[in-house]
């Protein structure tokens, strides 16, 4: 079967899931069901159909049963080619996905956590808001060289970038923040205001430590919170959707919405 024939035989739901596999790279049926707002069984069925069509690879190990860890899925090389046609984008847009089968376990885990955060954040944004993944924004030049995990845009034009660093030591987290602050000062961002900068850290202790040193840093460079809003949350805050996971350097113990 040629690529074009495969393309024509895909249902609307199959095409939708291929696009989401492009967006998130690695998914589980349960997490994808949460993104789509439909039953897990329905998503599982479509993913398995795409596996049988040779477009998606499924990874599951018997020992995961004990930990109740689900299978995960990703676009294989044929799947990437078909998805590029479905989305009608250049090969350069999907280029990184051709290496999906070479990604480390840490990268896969990061991708799955990203979906969990995406679902939680999306539920508490204004209607009509968009959240773009790192894969989707990789081709746009206005972002820092080290792309954020998520870019959020509301209909009112409020923006945020989210960096998930729950698996990184604090000195690396601070380095990432320094890079973003430098980028904000370089004037490469097109809009009037730089997006709110959000970091998701491994626990509350890491969050407080990050916010404390960030407050000192902002003081030292003479930046006010309204000039460059920085927010932090712990990864566990996104286990269940919550409207107020974020804290600021000025009020590290208070929890607030992303956009007030």
Secondary structure, 3 states (H helix, E strand, C coil): CCHHHHHHCCCHHHHHHHHHHHHHCCECHHHHHHHHCCCHHHHHHHHHHHHHCCCEEEECCCCHHHHCCCCEEEECHHHHHHHHHHHCCCHHHHHHHHHHHHCCHHHHHHHHHHHHHHHHHHCCCCCCCEEEEHHHHCCCCCCCCCCCCEEEECCCCCEEEEEECCCCCHHHHHHHHHHHHHHHHCCCCCCCCCCEEEEEECCHHHHHHHHHHHHHHHHHHCCCCCCCCEEEEEHHHHCCCCCCCEEECCCCCCCECCCC
